[in-house]
């Protein structure tokens, strides 16, 4: 039985999956299995993977594209490790990622059930923006996560596989936000451990998320957890909904849909006008860029 089961879902990422896989092979902790779930790719993904001759790699193939949540579920069904970790096929781990997280859960943070790390974020395929995120939230953090005070990036997440019996798999009715739903269920059952230093490098394509698709998933998510949100009290509940409305509006502005963006941000302000000033500043910048796109 391996110590860690690493699940890599992929769809038409032949140009990046080698980088992801080599970052796993370079880990200082080598007691793992790799479960690659090909979600019906039509490119040369299978040929790229055939170059790797390692008995720890298992390859699964979906005949139909079922999205990331279903692909991770396929991997989790086959996982045999004490811990499960996720890596997206267009991202990469730093060499000490697994060792640092497992070390905490086996030692100082052994009362925690899951862990996340800091990240290096490369936006728009690394061409335009390079930022570092170093989180500090740990312990009982369910309310803080509901209030959007910190982010758990999926390639940073590692958890005890036994928790799946309590939380269940990813909700495949969610095309987006399936990871947030999964973490909300996980954080209701256990404490969170944190490695603040960046242990993952993300390569984000700013144009890949459709705002209308993300909005539908957000509302499925909010309705699913409405009772949990209500338990936070009147003001905090309004703030949670406002955060989501604001985020929906920001996505529309990023796509240049000014009317939809302003409409949703207006709803957020009516729900809870006391959001942090930096949210408003970021929104104004997005609005300015959206108007620039319309003009030019």
Number of C-alpha atoms within 10 A of each C-alpha: 11 15 16 25 26 25 27 25 28 25 23 17 19 20 13 18 24 19 15 18 23 13 19 22 15 13 17 14 18 14 15 24 22 25 23 26 25 26 23 19 19 12 13 12 20 15 10 15 16 10 9 12 8 11 8 12 15 14 14 16 17 16 10 10 14 14 19 24 22 23 26 24 19 22 25 22 9 13 21 17 20 15 23 24 25 22 28 25 26 24 20 25 26 17 17 15 24 24 14 18 24 21 13 18 22 11 11 10 20 14 15 23 22 31 25 29 26 23 25 19 20 20 17 15 14 13 11 8 12 14 10 13 15 16 19 14 18 19 17 16 19 19 17 13 18 20 19 12 11 15 14 17 17 17 23 27 19 27 25 18 19 13 15 15 8 11 16 12 18 22 16 15 13 22 18 22 18 21 17 19 19 16 19 18 18 21 20 15 17 18 19 23 28 24 21 16 17 21 24 25 22 24 22 17 14 13 12 8 13 13 22 13 12 18 20 15 18 23 16 18 19 16 12 12 14 13 10 16 21 14 10 15 10 10 11 17 20 18 22 23 21 25 22 20 23 24 22 24 28 26 23 25 26 21 18 19 18 19 11 18 26 19 15 21 24 16 16 25 17 12 19 17 13 12 15 8 9 9 13 15 11 12 21 14 11 22 22 13 16 19 14 11 12 10 7 5
